[in-house]
Amino acid sequence: MVAPTHNVSSAAAFGRAAREAAAPRRSGALLPSLAAIPLESAVWAALHDVHDPEIPTISVVDLGVIGGVRTEEGRIRVELLPTFVGCPAINVLQDAIAERLREFADDVSVDVSFAEPWTTQRITADGRAALRAAGFAPPSTDETVECPYCRSRNTRIENIFGPTLCRAIYYCPDCRQPFEQFKEV
Amino acid sequence: MTTETRRATRQLIQPDLPQFDASGLDPVLRAAIADLLLAMADDEFVVGFRDSEWTGIAPMLEEDVAFSSLAQDEIGHARLLYQLRSALTGEDPDKVAFHRQPNEYCHARLLDHPRQGWGFTIVRRWLYDTADSIRLAGLARSSFAPLAEVVAKIQREERYHLMHLNAWLERLGTRPGKPRGKVLSALKQLNPIATSVFAPLSNEQMLVDAGVLSAPMVQLAARWRSEANARLCALNLRPIPEGDPAADGRDHATPDESFVWLWNEFTSVARLEEGAEW
């Protein structure tokens, strides 16, 4: 079996072409060839089975960390966008994704990319619901943060740093519950 | 190869991301970019280990969590910058991070002082973070695309660090008596060396001409001083004195005693067995 490789290559590292290549892309913008489309949809569906190792209710697709999928004959390339640069779950996710996709191709590579920075806006509506179900407040969309337990908006921040890089600690005086929020980046 | 074997053979710092084709780069420019990346990576690496010294002994639980988080962020940034450099030089980033002698590191001398107390840590951290944010801004539109991408990501995380350090500087700096006294004495001790973050780099003008860096370090230092002093003056604290960054701000020919101590700590596991696999 071929081990997945973790490399990102771009032809031009320098100059205008590279700047254009680095411009923000939409999710899934790595263009598939026509024949590869059914396989690509199967890969996206399978990626829904891979979950965040720390928040098992949310899939990598809903978390928005899949930058794109490219399929060729016998080869799948997935672009992974880390939530935080120092996130220790990156390698776990690379392995889990490669493991899940091995049934589709012998050659699976999961490449970390910073070409498009992951932001909390990439979390889908399903992803936000999944975070809430696990007891985490999703990133806020206005000035307030909603308590995932009683949905009160009368909450206050306790620490902008939490148990992992991506979470902050809040307190809800209405239901007297401390809770964690997936913080905006 | 099984997942287990691959994990076992994985190095603490992976040499395999991100990669790009740097063969078209002028060798002198390539070396200059590599030096810039090493200076930044060493800064983040050393400050990250300094932060981690507070894990378990910070003055309150929240700060234990916060400084452990800061440490993890900074060491993560260092890892990425060492990897980026590795794509230019071919050097194993793991070796660069853990297998150099203390006199081969090139972090800013601001980061040499021992941890000392909480007030000292806050002031040093604030001076470094404000300087780092100006340096990152000077690289955000870098013509060297892989660096511009990484900087965009790092900036989003550093925003939280700065927010935290600004709050602490204000909390300690405006409280009369011991807290403010600690801030004043730390500023007195650190102000003269704070510009070391902007110590001139090799072939710096070439980096500026190629659009890798937006302005020479001396200009970035002036920009930083004016922003940092506005904040210090608002809190009625001692401003950073005028003066260009000293040429030896990253020179460790005779390594500082406290850095040698830190180096012994952070390389201790790597030195246990030469060639060990992580």
Interface residues (C-beta under 8 A of the other chain):
Chain A: M1 A3 T5 H6 N7 V8 S9 S10 A11 A12 A13 F14 G15 A18 R19 A21 A22 P82 F84 V85 G86 C87 P88 N91 D95 E99 D111 V112 S113 F114 A115 P117 W118 T119 E158 N159 I160 F161 G162 P163 L165 I169 K183 V185
Chain B: M1 T3 R6 R7 R10 Q14 D16 L17 P18 Q19 F20 D21 A22 G24 L25 E62 V65 A66 S69 L70 Q72 D73 E74 I75 G76 H77 R79 L80 S143 F144 A145 P146 A148 E149 V150 A152 K153 I154 R156 E157 Y160 M163 H164
